[in-house]
């Protein structure tokens, strides 16, 4: 990873994302690019205010961006961040800035009583249209995701279903696990097939073949990813669970420091739409979520 782009708008949500991105950039020795998107009706000033200035320009936007960096990271660390004020609509401006980035980082905004479970419109658009990996970072009840303080290694949970997007997510998680010296927990969820029949008539299930096939798939995917990445020193836990995919993976990530999932395209809207499971996890996960698109040949 050589370049990380993070969206900054002066809010506490973006400050949380900025600090997470700064840690990520330090881990990888990557360039961190902070992007503040502004336009005629979206002007942030260095004093923290939002007011209309007919003479507002890139210089004033850069001053506001620097002030946000210094407030979130400190003056010294702020000087190590590349600043990029962009005149555009927020989501398209961020997406354009992330075209050559290895990771786009945005903060999550909560709505009403849902306590951070819903994404803001800009985060949602970036999640659907990001050209590469995107991290959604939120503040949880436990505070910011800044690494464990309980002496336990960090834990990265990654959803594995055998698809190419999930394989790409596993490869990404293994490389990240090596950087963080973290445990990578590969989770595969199998579901009991639904059998319809007359009301009141039950059907016995013999699930052993399904479970055996699922375990074989999980082992094959993990072994291949380890071979492809060469990250054999990473501790990998292989977890096979049954139930609803989204809720089961969410439960598995309850104590995770990071959740990684693949992104599926749909029909002619390739790379524009998320699969329902990926979107559900991105909205409701208790920790930062990285969504990985399938790697192009």
Secondary structure, 3 states (H helix, E strand, C coil): CCEEEEECCCCHHHHHHHHHHHHHHHHHCCEEEEEEEEECCECCCCCCCCCCCCCCCHHHHHHHHHHHHHHHHCHHHHCCCEEEEEECCHHHHHHHHCCCCCEEEEECCCCHHHCCCCCCHHHHHHHHHCCCCEEEECCECCECCCCCCCCCCCEEEEECCCCHHHHHHHHHHHHHHHHHCCEEEEEEEECCCCCCCCCCCCCCCCCHHHHHHHHHHHHHHHHHHHHHHCCCCCCEEEEEEECCHHHHHHHHCCCCCEEEEEECCCHHHCCCCCCHHHHHHHHHCCCEEEEEECCCC
